[in-house]
Amino acid sequence: MATSYPPAPDSFRGLSAGQRKAFFAAWLGYLLDGFDFVLITLVLTEIADDFDISLTKAATLVSAAFVSRWFGGLLLGAIGDRYGRKPAMLLAILAFSVGSGMCGFAWGYWSLFAFRALVGIGMAGEYGSSATYVMESWPKSMRNRATGFLLSAYPIGTVVAALAYEVIVPAAGWRWLFYAGIVPVALTLYLRRALPEAAEWQAEVGDRPDVTTSSVLLAPGRRLTNGGLTVVLSTALVLLFSGNAGCAYPWLIAVVVLGLVAFTVQLAGALWPVTLAVMVTTFCAFLYSWPIQSLLPTYLKTDLGYDAGQVSDALTWAGLGYAAGSCLAGVVGDRFGTRRTYVFGLFLSLGFVFPVFALDSGNVVLLWLFLFVMQAFSQGISGLLPKYIADHFPTRVRAAGLGFSYNVGALGGAVAPLAGASLAERTDLGTALTGLAAVLTTVVALMVGFDVPARIGRALHVGSDAPAFAPPNTAATGTGEGARTESAATPGKPPHGQPDGGTETG
């Protein structure tokens, strides 16, 4: 199949109107995703008081959205691979906005847990479909910038949520904060009519159902088995992360691991060891970032005694740092390579983790500054994560590969607030968050730096046309590590000399 690719411009001025529109639509959807998802972290103390539960129990409501994310990534990713990136993105926005609005009607712990799980399905689909939609609509030479600038929308959404918290909750209560979360439904009406499909998906997959993930997962001989496995896996995760596992805890963990491996083998085929390694990397990434992201509002209110306005101010600066870091990561990543930039940012962030949680409540301005810089280099650098993950999958399974592996790894985000709250019972919350961030940041930096997934694939002689497995192009100009060429004679690949901006293979 002949494949034509857009030119590789040196700046945003070279993008077509359609490419800009694709980015803006995905960016706006991801902003609203961030707004809806973070609402629960702002009102944990209010919910705990209203439902008469402990703060540790309330923290499991953060985990509820992560419990369902593996399914959302798999389901909406399969839809994206079969029917296109655009319809998957629209379904994702509908899911997280409706789920968020329903949270305002929750009558108890379990109803709120269920509605948060619906938010998780939507968020999972939004991450995978938006990232693949933008990457496959933009030239390969700008894909670090595509994902970096895209992920800057999420923290902007958290800033908007923090400002809404300051205005809405003191005056009307926590439920009205969730009612506002249903606003994104209106966005889907515009996006459905205004957006083109991603060019690369159309060119390489289009209407070929035989090469997509849905044809594998929904094959006649597997439908009932996979349906039953989904029910068992979901039940096990709910029991684990709601704190109701009891003495069955180790058995349920084994069920979850085996179930996820079974889906991974079906989805990825020969790439399953690589996919599992990507999941472990992402799991550790969530463990270093989500204790702070989910429990920072609680830390500011309980340990530092900040009121709603002060919490909103602090989270605003943290969110702006996250957004700025994501944009910077994209620009630097296209220049110096994905992995090199990622690792440098992670190690740089460690210099600011300890000062953030060493400050007392009187150092407000300094806390804002440290939060801005810390989040720029710890959370912001994760703007490169979609590009890093996507480079390990070919186009035909990229949406499900990215969506499933990322969102299985995102179970680290479900563990994170529980781990932070549990450690805080033995020490103070600030010390717990510092320790988790420092140790796990180092682990992720090493895994990304050595590109463990690709190394495993090469060691097992896994054949794949995914960018991470392409040999480095030492003759290419620019970054060496970050640029490579691909054979013009290979179907479905860009012509010789077009840079990929891909994940380094050194």
C-alpha positions in Angstrom: 0.0 0.0 0.0 1.5 3.4 -1.0 1.7 5.7 1.9 2.1 9.5 1.7 3.3 11.5 4.6 3.1 15.2 5.3 6.3 17.2 5.1 8.4 17.6 8.2 8.4 21.3 9.1 10.9 22.9 11.4 8.2 24.9 13.3 4.5 25.1 14.0 4.1 27.5 11.1 4.6 24.6 8.7 1.6 22.7 10.0 -1.5 22.6 7.9 -4.8 24.0 9.1 -6.1 20.5 9.5 -3.1 19.5 11.7 -3.6 22.5 13.9 -7.3 21.8 14.2 -6.6 18.2 15.2 -4.2 19.3 17.9 -6.5 22.0 19.3 -9.5 19.5 19.5 -7.4 16.9 21.3 -5.8 19.5 23.6 -9.2 20.8 24.6 -10.5 17.3 25.3 -7.5 16.5 27.4 -7.9 19.7 29.3 -11.4 18.8 30.3 -10.3 15.3 31.1 -7.8 16.7 33.6 -10.5 19.0 35.0 -12.9 16.1 35.6 -10.3 13.6 36.9 -8.6 15.7 39.5 -11.9 16.9 41.2 -11.9 14.0 43.6 -8.4 14.8 45.0 -9.6 18.3 45.9 -12.5 17.2 48.1 -11.3 14.0 49.8 -11.6 15.6 53.3 -15.1 16.9 52.5 -16.3 13.5 51.2 -14.7 11.7 54.2 -16.7 14.0 56.6 -20.0 13.7 54.6 -19.9 9.9 54.2 -18.4 9.4 57.7 -15.4 7.4 56.5 -11.7 7.6 57.2 -9.3 9.6 55.0 -7.6 6.4 54.1 -10.9 4.9 52.9 -11.7 8.1 51.0 -8.3 7.9 49.3 -9.5 4.6 47.6 -12.0 6.8 45.7 -8.9 8.2 43.8 -8.0 4.6 43.1 -11.5 3.8 41.8 -10.8 5.5 38.4 -7.6 3.5 38.0 -9.3 0.2 38.6 -11.3 0.6 35.4 -8.6 2.2 33.3 -7.1 -1.0 31.9 -10.5 -1.9 30.5 -11.0 1.6 29.1 -7.6 1.6 27.4 -8.3 -1.9 25.9 -11.9 -1.2 24.8 -11.5 2.3 23.4 -8.1 1.5 22.1 -9.6 -1.4 20.1 -12.3 0.9 18.8 -9.6 3.4 17.8 -7.7 0.8 15.9 -10.7 -0.6 14.2 -13.0 2.4 13.5 -10.5 5.3 13.8 -8.9 7.6 16.4 -11.7 10.2 16.2 -14.7 8.1 17.3 -12.7 6.6 20.1 -11.8 10.1 21.3 -15.4 11.2 21.3 -16.6 8.2 23.2 -13.9 8.8 25.8 -15.0 12.4 26.4 -18.6 11.3 26.8 -17.6 8.6 29.3 -15.5 10.8 31.6 -17.9 13.8 31.5 -21.0 11.7 32.3 -19.2 9.8 35.0 -18.0 13.0 36.6 -21.5 14.6 36.6 -22.9 11.5 38.2 -20.4 11.7 41.0 -22.4 14.7 42.2 -25.4 12.5 42.7 -23.6 9.8 44.7 -25.5 8.7 47.8 -22.6 6.8 49.5 -19.2 5.3 49.1 -20.0 2.5 46.6 -22.0 4.7 44.3 -19.2 7.2 44.2 -16.7 4.4 43.6 -18.8 3.2 40.6 -19.1 6.6 39.0 -15.4 7.3 39.5 -14.7 4.0 37.6 -16.7 5.3 34.7 -14.5 8.4 34.7 -11.5 6.1 34.6 -12.8 4.3 31.5 -13.1 7.7 29.8 -9.8 9.0 30.9 -8.0 5.9 29.7 -9.6 6.1 26.3 -8.9 9.9 26.1 -5.2 9.4 26.8 -4.7 6.7 24.2 -7.0 8.1 21.5 -5.9 11.7 21.8 -2.2 10.9 21.8 -2.4 8.6 18.8 -4.7 11.0 17.0 -2.3 13.9 17.3 0.8 11.9 16.6 -0.7 10.3 13.5 -1.9 13.7 12.3 1.5 15.4 12.7 4.8 14.8 10.9 7.0 12.3 12.6 9.8 14.9 13.1 7.5 16.9 15.5 5.9 14.1 17.5 7.6 14.8 20.8 6.3 18.3 20.5 2.8 16.9 19.6 2.6 14.8 22.8 4.4 17.3 25.0 2.1 20.2 24.1 -0.9 17.8 24.2 -0.2 16.7 27.8 0.2 20.4 28.9 -3.6 20.5 28.7 -4.1 18.1 31.6 -2.4 20.4 34.2 -4.3 23.4 32.8 -7.4 21.4 33.5 -6.2 20.8 37.1 -5.6 24.5 37.5 -9.2 25.3 36.3 -10.4 22.6 38.7 -8.5 24.2 41.6 -10.0 27.6 40.8 -13.4 26.1 40.6 -12.9 24.4 43.9 -12.0 27.8 45.5 -15.2 29.4 44.1 -17.7 26.5 44.3 -17.0 24.3 47.3 -17.0 26.9 50.1 -20.3 28.4 48.7 -22.2 25.4 47.5 -20.5 22.2 48.6 -18.5 19.5 47.0 -21.3 18.0 44.9 -21.6 21.1 42.7 -17.9 20.7 41.7 -18.8 17.4 40.0 -22.0 18.8 38.4 -19.7 21.2 36.5 -17.8 18.1 35.2 -20.5 17.3 32.7 -19.8 20.4 30.6 -17.5 18.5 28.2 -20.4 16.6 26.6 -21.1 19.7 24.5 -17.6 19.5 23.1 -18.3 16.2 21.4 -21.0 17.7 19.3 -18.5 20.1 17.8 -15.7 17.6 17.4 -17.9 15.0 15.7 -18.5 17.4 12.8 -15.3 19.4 12.7 -12.5 16.9 12.8 -10.8 14.8 10.1 -9.5 11.3 10.8 -5.8 10.9 11.5 -3.9 10.7 8.2 -1.5 7.9 9.2 -4.3 5.6 10.5 -6.3 6.2 7.3 -3.3 5.4 5.1 -2.0 2.3 6.9 -5.2 0.8 8.4 -8.3 2.5 7.1 -11.1 -0.1 6.6 -8.9 -3.2 7.0 -10.4 -4.9 10.0 -8.1 -8.0 9.7 -5.1 -6.2 11.2 -6.6 -4.5 14.2 -6.8 -5.4 17.9 -10.6 -5.8 17.8 -10.3 -8.7 15.3 -8.1 -10.5 17.8 -9.9 -9.8 21.1 -13.4 -10.3 19.6 -12.7 -13.4 17.5 -15.6 -15.9 17.7 -13.5 -18.4 19.8 -12.5 -15.8 22.3 -15.5 -13.6 22.9 -17.0 -15.6 25.8 -13.6 -16.3 27.4 -12.5 -12.7 27.2 -15.9 -11.5 28.5 -15.6 -13.8 31.6 -12.0 -12.8 32.1 -13.1 -9.2 32.1 -15.7 -9.8 34.8 -13.2 -11.8 37.0 -10.4 -9.2 36.6 -12.7 -6.2 37.3 -14.1 -7.9 40.4 -10.6 -8.7 41.7 -9.5 -5.1 41.2 -12.5 -3.6 42.9 -12.0 -5.8 46.0 -8.3 -5.0 46.1 -8.5 -1.2 45.8 -11.6 -0.7 47.8 -9.9 -2.4 50.8 -12.2 -5.4 50.9 -9.8 -8.2 49.9 -9.3 -9.5 53.4 -7.2 -12.7 53.6 -7.7 -13.3 49.8 -5.3 -10.3 49.1 -2.4 -12.4 47.6 -4.7 -14.6 45.6 -6.5 -11.6 44.1 -3.2 -10.0 43.1 -2.3 -13.3 41.3 -5.6 -13.2 39.5 -5.1 -9.7 38.4 -1.5 -10.3 37.2 -2.5 -13.5 35.3 -5.6 -11.8 33.7 -3.6 -8.8 32.5 -0.9 -11.1 31.1 -3.6 -13.1 29.2 -5.0 -9.9 27.6 -1.4 -8.7 26.9 -0.5 -11.9 25.0 -3.6 -11.7 22.9 -3.2 -8.0 22.1 0.5 -7.8 21.5 1.3 -11.3 20.1 5.1 -11.7 19.8 5.5 -8.2 21.4 4.0 -9.3 24.7 7.3 -9.3 26.7 8.0 -5.8 25.4 4.5 -4.7 26.3 4.8 -6.1 29.8 8.1 -4.1 30.2 6.3 -0.9 29.1 3.6 -1.6 31.7 6.1 -2.0 34.5 7.9 1.2 33.5 4.6 3.1 33.4 3.5 1.5 36.8 6.7 2.9 38.4 6.1 6.3 36.7 2.7 6.5 38.4 4.1 5.4 41.7 6.6 8.3 41.7 4.2 11.0 40.5 0.7 10.2 41.8 1.3 10.2 45.5 2.1 13.9 45.2 -0.6 14.6 42.6 -3.4 12.9 44.5 -2.4 13.7 48.1 -0.9 17.2 47.7 -4.2 19.0 48.4 -4.6 16.8 51.6 -1.0 17.6 52.6 -1.6 21.3 52.2 -4.8 21.3 54.2 -3.8 18.9 57.0 0.0 19.3 57.5 0.3 23.0 56.6 -3.2 24.1 57.6 -3.9 26.0 54.4 -7.5 27.1 53.6 -9.3 26.6 50.3 -7.8 29.8 48.7 -4.2 28.9 49.7 -4.6 25.3 48.4 -6.0 26.6 45.1 -3.0 29.0 44.7 -0.5 26.3 45.4 -2.1 23.8 43.0 -2.3 26.6 40.4 1.5 27.1 40.5 2.0 23.3 40.5 -0.3 22.9 37.5 1.4 25.7 35.6 4.8 24.1 36.2 3.4 20.8 34.9 2.1 22.5 31.7 5.3 24.5 31.1 7.4 21.4 31.6 5.3 19.4 29.2 5.8 22.0 26.4 9.5 22.3 27.1 9.9 18.5 27.2 8.4 18.3 23.7 10.7 20.9 22.2 13.8 19.5 23.8 12.8 15.9 23.1 12.6 16.6 19.3 16.0 18.2 19.5 18.0 15.8 21.7 15.9 12.6 21.7 13.0 11.2 23.7 14.9 9.1 26.3 17.8 11.5 26.9 15.4 14.4 27.6 13.2 12.2 29.8 16.0 10.9 32.0 17.6 14.4 32.4 14.3 15.9 33.5 13.6 13.2 36.1 17.0 13.5 37.7 16.7 17.3 37.7 13.4 17.0 39.5 15.0 15.2 42.5 16.7 18.4 43.5 13.3 20.0 44.3 11.3 17.2 45.9 13.0 17.5 49.3 12.8 21.3 49.6 9.0 21.3 48.7 8.2 19.1 51.7 10.7 20.7 54.1 9.1 24.1 54.0 6.8 25.2 56.7 3.4 27.0 56.2 5.0 30.4 56.4 7.1 30.1 53.2 4.1 30.5 50.8 5.9 32.2 47.9 8.9 29.9 48.0 6.6 26.9 48.1 4.9 28.1 45.0 8.2 28.5 43.2 9.5 25.0 44.3 6.2 23.4 43.3 6.3 25.0 39.9 9.9 23.8 39.2 9.4 20.4 40.7 6.3 19.7 38.7 7.9 21.0 35.5 10.6 18.4 35.7 8.8 15.5 37.3 5.2 15.6 36.0 6.0 17.8 33.0 8.6 15.5 31.6 5.9 12.9 31.3 4.7 14.7 28.2 7.2 12.5 26.5 5.7 9.3 27.9 3.0 8.8 25.1 5.7 9.1 22.4 8.0 6.8 24.3 5.3 4.1 24.7 3.9 4.5 21.2 7.3 4.0 19.6 7.1 0.4 20.8 4.0 -0.4 18.7 3.2 -0.4 14.9 0.4 1.8 13.6 -2.2 -1.0 13.3 -2.2 -1.7 17.0 -0.9 1.6 18.3 -4.1 2.9 20.0 -4.8 -0.2 21.9 -1.1 -0.9 22.6 -0.6 2.6 24.0 -4.0 2.8 25.7 -3.8 -0.7 27.3 -0.1 -0.7 28.4 -0.3 2.8 29.7 -3.5 2.3 31.6 -2.4 -1.1 33.1 0.7 0.7 34.2 -1.6 3.4 35.6 -2.7 0.9 38.3 0.4 2.4 40.0 -1.8 5.5 40.3 -4.3 3.4 42.2 -1.6 2.1 44.5 0.0 5.5 45.0 -2.5 7.3 47.2 -2.9 4.1 49.3 0.8 3.8 49.7 1.2 7.5 50.6 -1.7 7.3 53.1 -0.3 4.1 54.6 3.2 5.4 55.0 1.8 8.6 56.5 0.3 6.5 59.3 3.9 5.6 60.4 5.4 9.0 59.7 4.1 12.4 58.5 2.5 12.8 55.1 5.3 15.0 53.7 8.0 12.5 54.5 6.0 9.7 52.9 5.5 11.6 49.7 9.2 12.6 49.6 10.4 9.0 50.0 8.1 7.6 47.3 8.9 10.3 44.8 12.7 10.1 45.3 13.0 6.3 45.1 10.6 5.7 42.2 11.9 8.6 40.1 15.3 7.0 40.2 13.9 3.6 39.1 11.9 5.1 36.2 14.9 7.2 35.0 17.0 4.0 34.9 14.4 2.0 33.1 13.8 4.7 30.5 17.5 5.5 30.1 18.4 1.9 29.3 15.1 1.5 27.3 14.4 -1.8 29.1 11.4 -2.8 26.9 13.3 -2.5 23.6 16.3 -4.2 25.0 14.1 -7.2 26.1 12.6 -7.2 22.6 16.0 -7.3 20.9 17.3 -9.9 23.3 14.3 -12.2 22.4 14.8 -11.4 18.7 11.2 -10.0 18.5 10.5 -8.8 14.9 8.6 -5.5 14.7 8.3 -2.5 12.5 7.7 -0.2 15.5 10.1 2.8 15.7 11.8 1.6 18.9 13.2 -1.4 17.1 14.6 0.5 14.1 18.5 0.7 14.0 19.9 4.1 15.0 20.8 6.3 12.0 24.3 7.5 12.7 24.4 9.4 9.5 21.4 11.5 10.2 21.8 15.1 11.0 20.6 16.5 14.3 20.6 14.5 17.4 22.0 11.1 16.5 20.0 9.3 19.1 16.7 10.9 18.3 16.7 10.8 14.5 16.7 7.8 12.2 15.8 6.9 8.6 13.7 4.1 7.3 13.8 2.3 4.0 11.7 3.7 1.3 11.2 0.2 0.0 9.4 -0.9 3.1 5.6 -0.6 2.8 3.9 1.5 5.4 7.0 3.4 6.3 8.0 7.0 5.6 10.4 7.6 2.7 14.1 7.5 3.2 15.5 10.5 4.9 12.3 11.6 6.7 13.2 11.9 10.4 11.2 10.0 12.9 12.1 11.9 16.1 11.8 8.4 17.6 12.9 6.7 20.8 16.6 6.1 20.9 17.9 2.6 20.6 21.4 3.0 21.9 
